[in-house]
Amino acid sequence: MTRQQHVHRTHPTAFTASTAFAARAALPLLAAACILSSATDARAGTGPEEQAAVTFEVRATTTWGERVYVTGSTPELGSWDPAAAVPLSAAGYPSWSATTTAAPSSPVLFKYLIKRPDGQVVWEQGPDRLLNTAPGTAPGSAPLTVHDTFRTAPDTPASGTAPACASVGTTWRYASVRNDCGTPLPLQVQHRSGELSDCRPVQPGTTATFPGSGPTSDHVVAVRIC
């Protein structure tokens, strides 16, 4: 009985000492694990916030029962799958619009389509459209708005966007648009905020100067035919 009482008194003491030693030895590992876990959680939490808001707006004339959609090269736009395309609202008909997200500084290819009541999908004509979100787009900022017209004829410039032979170089003060297309073009620039510059005729082989990004970093995202 005495021995049993002795064992009962001493065994917990020995167990507690070894446990405390192991715990002290494990503290650095536990701390490192907590820091790594916190960093991982922080990174995971910033993912959605890093997305830039983009509003797609397109003028499209439709018949009763037809709906207009936008799809493109990103998962947010359905990865070119018409079944996963983003539906646009006809609240401002004939303008259709919807707001979605895109990663800042990432080029996005996109195109509009019409779904008819019988399930037929009608893609707009012309090449894929290109959207470049501005570098460092601030989360929660006003969405970039892309103003387009649904293209029904081949060779129509994409979304009113000038062909690649009309290039732009930007600085804080100026956006210089050069026309190397071989024909006069009425051109303007579109900024991240959605603001459009004035429209100017630009002769072949010449350059027109428009406002640059300015102190608010309102970068030029497109050269448009106006």
C-alpha positions, 0 to 999 in steps of 0.5 A, spaced: 500 500 500 505 504 501 509 502 495 502 504 491 502 511 494 509 512 493 508 510 486 502 515 485 506 521 488 512 520 484 509 518 477 506 525 476 512 529 478 516 525 473 511 526 467 510 533 468 518 534 468 519 531 462 513 534 459 515 541 461 522 539 458 519 537 451 514 543 451 520 548 452 524 545 446 518 545 442 517 552 443 521 555 437 518 550 432 511 552 435 513 559 434 515 558 427 509 554 425 505 560 428 508 565 424 508 561 417 501 560 418 499 567 420 503 569 413 499 564 409 493 566 412 495 573 410 497 572 403 490 568 402 486 573 405 489 578 400 487 574 394 480 577 392 482 584 394 488 584 389 483 584 383 481 590 379 474 591 378 472 592 370 465 594 367 464 591 360 459 596 357 457 594 350 452 597 345 448 591 342 441 591 338 437 585 340 431 582 338 426 579 344 429 573 348 436 575 346 441 576 351 448 579 351 454 576 354 462 577 355 467 571 355 474 571 355 481 568 357 480 569 365 476 564 369 472 570 371 470 571 364 468 564 363 475 562 360 472 562 353 466 557 355 459 560 352 456 557 358 460 560 363 460 567 360 458 573 364 451 575 363 450 583 361 444 587 364 440 590 359 438 596 364 441 601 359 439 598 353 441 598 347 447 599 352 449 592 356 453 592 362 456 588 367 462 589 372 467 583 374 474 583 376 481 582 373 488 581 376 492 588 376 497 589 370 494 582 367 492 583 359 485 580 358 483 577 352 475 578 351 469 578 346 462 579 346 456 574 344 449 573 343 445 567 346 438 566 342 432 563 345 433 557 341 440 556 344 444 558 338 450 562 340 452 568 336 459 571 336 461 578 334 465 579 328 473 581 328 479 579 332 479 578 340 479 584 344 485 586 349 484 589 356 490 591 360 488 593 367 493 599 370 499 597 374 498 597 381 490 598 381 488 600 388 483 595 391 476 598 392 478 603 387 472 605 381 472 600 376 475 601 369 469 601 364 470 599 357 466 602 352 464 598 346 460 596 340 458 589 338 461 588 332 457 585 326 461 586 320 468 583 319 474 587 319 471 592 324 476 595 329 475 591 336 471 595 341 472 601 337 479 600 339 484 602 334 489 597 330 496 595 333 499 600 327 496 606 332 501 605 338 501 609 344 507 611 349 505 614 356 509 618 361 506 622 367 505 628 363 503 626 356 500 620 352 503 620 345 499 616 339 503 615 333 499 613 327 503 608 322 496 605 319 497 608 312 491 612 313 488 618 317 484 616 323 480 619 328 483 617 335 483 618 342 485 615 348 482 611 354 484 612 361 483 607 367 478 611 370 474 610 363 475 617 362 476 618 354 480 624 351 478 629 346 478 626 339 483 628 334 484 626 326 491 623 326 495 623 319 499 617 317 506 617 320 504 623 325 504 623 332 498 626 337 499 628 344 494 627 349 494 627 357 498 622 360 497 618 367 497 625 371 498 625 379 493 620 380 496 614 376 490 614 371 494 610 366 492 609 358 489 603 357 487 603 350 487 607 343 480 608 340 477 610 334 472 615 335 
